[in-house]
Every structure is written in structure tokens, then in C-alpha cells.
Amino acid sequence: MSTTTKRRGRPEAPVTARTSTATSPPPRRYGPRVAWTMTASGWSANQFSALLGAYRTETGLSQSAVTGLFAVYVVGLIPGLLAGGPLADRYGRRPVALTALGLNLLSTCLLMAGAAAPWCLLPGRFVTGVGAGALLAAGSAWVKELSSPPYDPDGEPATAAKRSGMFVSAGFASGGLAAALIAQWAPAPMVTAYLPHLALAVGAGAAAYRAPESLPARARPGTAVPPTDPVPWSRFRRTILPLAPWVFAAPAIGFVTLPGLVAGGLTGWQTVYAGVATALAPGCGLAVQPLARFLAARHRLARGTAGPLTIALGLAGGATAPATPQPWWGPGGPVGLCAG
């Protein structure tokens, strides 16, 4: 009988398939690692806001000067947001997000140098806005895609969608408070208050550096991409346009304007007061998200009406706070403003 006669019986599974199944490592969860870059972005945005009063007392800057420095952040934020998304679609999420994180680090270094050279504060605040805007646009997409299959086989759509928002809100809430506490008691407050963000940004960059690019190859330039449905103009004009300015205006009133009006009676505690207000504002905005989703599920107009009404209550509380003998009534304004 020929030696080529096949052996009868149940065929064995290929050795390579059995070995690869037994030794394949579990998939890495890159989404939470990259999400720390969003925390660094939120931290950098609010760490300066809590120090506005300290800059007036430590460096002698006028009220109009420190308010203008806060506004410069918005001037940089808008082009960062507008350019970050298209650049991430063209060149990939990873390079744009990591470059924006580098700008985030540079901006903090400029602000630290502003303690000795106040002219550095202006470019520092502008670069803060550009880096934060680009990181919010590109990083949000990167975190969402890395938190979904195939990068995270167990990722749920709801978790992927809100992960970046939760991490950036944590940065908004903690950055200002940490900077204020350090500035209140640490030496060289206009320098040491920024050290936590340097450590956070470096650590976030190290954690995200090995994360893969999540932009699908079919979405790169030169390939056909199915068009997305734009927001109807009628919906944009009636719902988004009237409410969008308050996304920035309400928190700014809560942790920039009110502390300057209310904290005058707190001798030696103005910086801490501003830090608490800076933490309350985004913290309350994060806490009301379950309620906002509940209202949106009950009626399509509930979220659009509940927000402005809550902001109006916060403005009423903030308007009465400077006239009260108890300055601690003032945080009611930030709570209402940012809950709205």
C-alpha cells in the first residue's frame, strides 16, 4: 500500500489555530488611557481662572487686564475647535491630539514664565485655548473610537460616547481647585500652582503615546466617505444657536465674575473661594447629566427649557450674593449657572 494513504478518523484542528487561540492576549483598553489627555485639557483651561484674584494681588495686574487674559483663552479656543476636527479627519486622531497635548504643555510653561515676565501670560493663554480646543475636537473622537469595537470588544456605545466628556469635566472641576489651594499656601504661587498640570500632561502623553490610530483607512483623504446628515438649519436656528452662547457665558459668570464681586469680604481666602467656585461650576454640570437625559427622554423640549430656567435662577442667586453679609452664599450662583 502506498505511503500516501490518508489516515482515517476525525481530523485534528490545525496546530496554528489552536495555539493562537490559547495564547492570544486580551485586547488592551486604550480608551481610558487616551482619555487622560482630555483631563489634562480641562485642567489647563481652568487652572488659570481660579488664579485671577491672585494675579491682581501678586503681580499687580488690574482687573481689566486679568479679565482680558481670561478672554484671550476663548479667542484661541474657537480656532482650535474649528481646525482640530478637520485636521483629525485628514491626518488622523493620534497626531493631532498628541500635538495639541504638546501645545497644552507649552502653554503652562508660558504661564509659569509669566510670574517673572508678565508679557508671557498673553501668548500663554492664547496657546492654552488653541491646544485645548484642538484636543477637545481630536481627542474626543480618538477616545470614542478606541472605546468601541474593534479596539474595545466589550465597549458599549453609551460608554464610548460619554467617556471623554466625563474625563474632561473631571479636569475642569479639579484643575482650578488644585491651583487655588496651592496658590493659597505654597511658596511662589504663580509657579507652583501649575506644577500639577505639568505632571498630569506628561503622564497623559506617556499613557496615550502607544495608543493606535483609530481613523479608519477608508476615511483617509482620497477615499470615498459616506456623507453625514447635517443638522437642519431650522433646528440649529431654534435650539442650538440660542443656547450655545450660554455654554460659555454661564460658567464664566459663575467662576470668573462672581468670585470677584463676592470674595471681597473673605480676607486672605479670595483664592480658595475662587477655586471652590471653579470646581462647583463644571462639577454641577457633570452631576446633572443623568437628570438631563431623563428630561430629554420624557419630552423633546424639556432639556432646552430646563437649562435656561436653571441659569436664570443661578443669575438671580448670583445677583443677590454681593449684597449679602455672608459671602458663602455666592456659590449658589455657580451651582445654578452650570447646572443649567
C-alpha positions in Angstrom: 0.0 0.0 0.0 1.2 3.5 -0.9 2.7 5.6 1.9 0.4 8.5 0.8 -2.7 6.8 2.1 -4.5 9.2 4.4 -5.2 8.2 7.9 -8.9 7.7 8.6 -10.7 9.2 11.5 -11.6 12.5 12.9 -9.3 15.2 11.5 -7.3 17.2 14.0 -7.6 21.0 14.2 -4.7 22.9 12.8 -2.0 23.4 15.4 -1.5 27.0 14.5 -5.2 27.9 15.1 -5.2 26.0 18.4 -2.0 27.7 19.6 -3.1 31.2 18.6 -6.4 30.8 20.4 -4.8 29.6 23.6 -2.0 32.3 23.6 -3.8 35.3 22.2 -3.5 38.2 24.8 -6.6 40.1 25.9 -7.3 43.3 24.0 -5.8 46.4 25.5 -8.2 49.1 26.7 -6.7 52.1 25.1 -9.8 54.3 25.5 -9.3 55.1 29.3 -5.6 55.7 28.7 -6.2 58.3 26.0 -9.0 59.9 28.0 -6.5 61.2 30.5 -5.4 63.7 27.8 -8.9 65.1 28.0 -8.4 65.6 31.7 -5.2 67.5 31.0 -7.1 69.7 28.6 -9.8 70.6 31.1 -7.3 71.1 33.8 -5.3 73.6 31.8 -8.4 75.6 30.9 -9.5 76.2 34.5 -6.3 76.4 36.4 -5.7 80.0 35.4 -9.3 81.0 36.1 -9.0 80.3 39.8 -5.9 82.5 40.0 -7.3 85.7 38.6 -7.5 87.3 42.1 -4.0 86.0 42.9 -2.6 87.7 39.8 -4.1 91.0 40.9 -2.5 90.8 44.4 0.8 89.1 43.5 1.7 90.7 40.2 -0.3 94.0 40.4 -2.3 93.4 37.3 -5.5 95.4 37.0 -9.0 93.8 37.0 -9.4 94.6 33.3 -6.0 93.0 32.5 -6.8 89.7 34.2 -10.3 89.7 32.7 -8.8 90.3 29.2 -6.4 87.4 29.8 -9.3 85.1 30.5 -11.0 86.3 27.3 -7.9 85.6 25.3 -8.4 81.9 26.0 -11.7 82.0 24.2 -10.0 83.7 21.2 -7.7 80.7 20.9 -10.3 78.1 21.8 -12.6 78.9 18.8 -10.0 78.3 16.0 -8.7 75.3 17.9 -12.1 73.7 17.9 -12.8 74.6 14.3 -9.4 73.4 13.0 -9.0 70.4 15.3 -11.8 68.3 13.8 -10.9 68.7 10.1 -7.2 68.2 10.8 -8.0 65.0 12.7 -10.1 63.8 9.8 -7.3 64.4 7.4 -4.2 63.4 9.2 -5.6 61.1 11.9 -6.7 61.5 15.5 -3.4 60.5 17.1 -1.0 63.0 15.6 -3.4 65.9 16.1 -4.3 65.0 19.7 -0.7 64.5 20.7 0.4 67.7 19.1 -2.4 69.5 20.9 -1.2 68.0 24.1 2.2 69.4 23.4 0.7 72.8 23.0 -1.1 72.2 26.3 2.3 71.7 28.0 3.8 74.7 26.2 1.0 77.0 27.4 1.6 76.0 31.0 5.3 76.7 30.7 4.5 80.2 29.3 2.1 80.9 32.2 4.8 79.8 34.7 7.3 82.2 33.0 4.7 84.9 33.4 5.5 85.2 37.1 8.8 86.9 36.1 7.8 88.2 32.6 4.1 89.1 32.6 4.1 89.5 28.8 4.2 85.7 28.6 0.7 85.5 30.0 -0.9 86.7 26.8 0.6 84.1 24.5 0.3 81.5 27.2 -3.5 82.0 27.5 -3.9 82.0 23.7 -1.9 78.8 23.3 -4.0 77.3 26.1 -7.1 78.0 24.1 -5.7 76.6 20.8 -4.4 73.4 22.4 -7.5 72.8 24.5 -9.8 73.3 21.5 -7.8 71.0 19.2 -7.5 68.4 21.9 -11.2 68.5 22.6 -12.1 68.1 18.9 -9.5 65.4 18.0 -9.2 63.7 21.4 -12.9 63.2 21.8 -13.1 61.3 18.5 -10.0 59.3 19.4 -11.3 58.3 22.8 -14.8 57.4 21.4 -13.3 55.2 18.7 -10.8 53.5 21.0 -13.7 52.8 23.4 -15.7 51.0 20.7 -15.2 47.7 18.8 -12.8 46.6 17.4 -10.4 48.3 19.8 -12.6 47.6 22.8 -14.7 44.5 22.0 -16.8 44.9 25.2 -17.3 48.7 24.7 -20.8 49.9 24.9 -21.9 52.8 22.7 -23.2 54.9 25.6 -19.9 54.5 27.5 -17.8 55.3 24.5 -19.9 58.5 23.8 -19.6 59.9 27.3 -16.2 58.8 28.4 -14.3 61.8 27.0 -16.9 64.2 28.5 -16.5 62.7 31.9 -12.7 62.9 31.9 -12.6 66.5 30.6 -15.2 67.5 33.2 -13.1 66.0 35.9 -10.2 68.2 34.6 -12.4 71.3 34.6 -13.6 70.6 38.2 -10.2 69.7 39.7 -7.8 71.9 37.9 -9.0 75.2 39.3 -9.5 73.9 42.8 -6.0 72.4 43.0 -4.4 75.5 41.6 -6.2 77.7 44.1 -5.2 75.6 47.1 -1.6 75.5 46.0 -1.6 79.2 45.4 -3.1 79.9 48.8 -0.4 78.1 50.9 2.6 77.2 48.7 5.6 79.4 48.0 5.9 81.1 44.6 2.2 80.6 43.9 2.3 81.8 40.3 4.8 79.0 39.5 3.9 76.1 41.8 0.2 76.3 41.1 0.9 75.0 37.5 3.2 72.1 38.5 0.3 69.5 38.9 -0.8 70.1 35.3 2.8 69.6 34.0 2.8 66.2 35.8 -0.7 65.3 34.5 0.1 66.3 30.9 3.4 64.4 30.8 1.7 61.3 32.4 -1.2 61.5 30.0 1.1 61.8 27.0 3.1 58.8 28.1 -0.1 56.7 28.6 -1.5 57.7 25.2 1.7 57.6 23.2 1.4 53.9 22.3 -2.3 54.0 21.6 -3.1 53.2 17.9 -4.6 55.4 15.3 -8.4 54.9 15.2 -9.3 56.7 12.0 -10.4 54.0 9.5 -8.3 53.8 6.3 -11.4 54.3 4.2 -11.9 57.7 5.8 -8.4 59.0 4.8 -8.1 61.7 2.2 -8.6 60.4 -1.4 -11.2 57.8 -0.5 -14.9 58.0 -0.7 -16.6 58.6 2.6 -20.4 58.4 3.0 -21.6 61.9 3.8 -23.1 62.6 7.2 -26.5 64.1 7.6 -26.1 67.8 8.6 -28.2 69.4 11.3 -31.2 71.0 9.7 -31.0 74.8 9.7 -34.4 75.2 11.3 -33.3 73.0 14.3 -29.9 74.8 14.5 -31.6 78.2 14.5 -34.3 77.4 17.0 -32.4 75.2 19.5 -28.6 75.2 19.1 -28.0 78.9 18.3 -29.9 80.4 21.2 -28.4 78.1 23.8 -24.8 77.8 22.6 -23.5 81.1 23.9 -24.7 80.1 27.4 -22.4 77.1 27.4 -19.5 79.5 27.8 -21.2 82.5 29.3 -22.9 80.8 32.3 -19.8 79.1 33.6 -17.7 82.2 33.0 -20.1 84.3 35.1 -20.1 81.6 37.8 -16.4 81.2 38.4 -14.9 84.4 36.9 -17.3 87.3 37.6 -19.0 86.2 40.8 -15.8 85.4 42.9 -14.5 88.9 42.1 -17.7 90.5 43.3 -18.4 88.3 46.4 -15.0 87.3 47.8 -14.0 90.8 48.9 -15.2 90.1 52.5 -13.1 87.0 52.8 -9.7 88.4 53.8 -7.0 86.0 52.8 -9.4 83.5 51.4 -10.2 85.0 48.0 -8.1 82.5 46.0 -9.7 79.5 47.8 -13.1 81.0 47.3 -12.4 81.3 43.5 -11.1 77.7 43.4 -14.3 76.4 45.1 -16.4 78.3 42.6 -14.3 76.9 39.7 -14.8 73.4 40.9 -18.5 73.8 41.6 -19.3 75.1 38.1 -18.2 72.1 36.0 -18.9 69.7 38.8 -22.6 70.6 38.9 -22.7 70.4 35.1 -21.4 66.9 35.3 -23.7 65.9 38.1 -26.9 66.9 36.3 -26.2 64.8 33.3 -28.5 61.9 34.4 -31.3 64.3 35.1 -30.8 65.9 31.7 -31.0 62.6 30.0 -34.2 61.7 32.0 -35.8 65.0 31.0 -34.8 64.6 27.3 -36.4 61.1 27.3 -39.6 62.5 28.7 -40.1 65.4 26.3 -38.0 66.7 23.4 -38.3 70.3 24.6 -37.7 69.6 28.3 -33.9 69.9 28.2 -34.0 73.1 26.2 -36.3 74.8 28.6 -34.9 73.4 31.9 -31.4 74.6 31.2 -32.3 78.3 30.6 -34.7 78.3 33.6 -31.9 77.0 35.9 -29.5 79.5 34.5 -32.0 82.3 35.3 -32.2 81.0 38.9 -28.5 81.0 39.1 -28.3 84.6 37.8 -30.8 85.6 40.4 -28.8 84.0 43.2 -25.6 85.5 41.9 -27.1 89.0 41.7 -28.1 88.9 45.4 -24.8 87.4 46.6 -22.7 90.6 46.6 -25.2 92.4 48.8 -25.5 89.7 51.5 -23.3 89.8 54.6 -22.5 86.1 54.1 -20.1 85.7 51.1 -20.5 81.9 51.1 -24.0 82.4 49.6 -22.2 83.2 46.4 -21.5 79.6 45.3 -25.3 79.3 44.8 -24.8 81.3 41.6 -22.2 79.0 40.0 -24.3 75.9 41.0 -27.4 77.2 39.3 -25.5 78.6 36.3 -23.6 75.5 35.5 -26.4 73.1 36.4 -28.3 74.9 33.7 
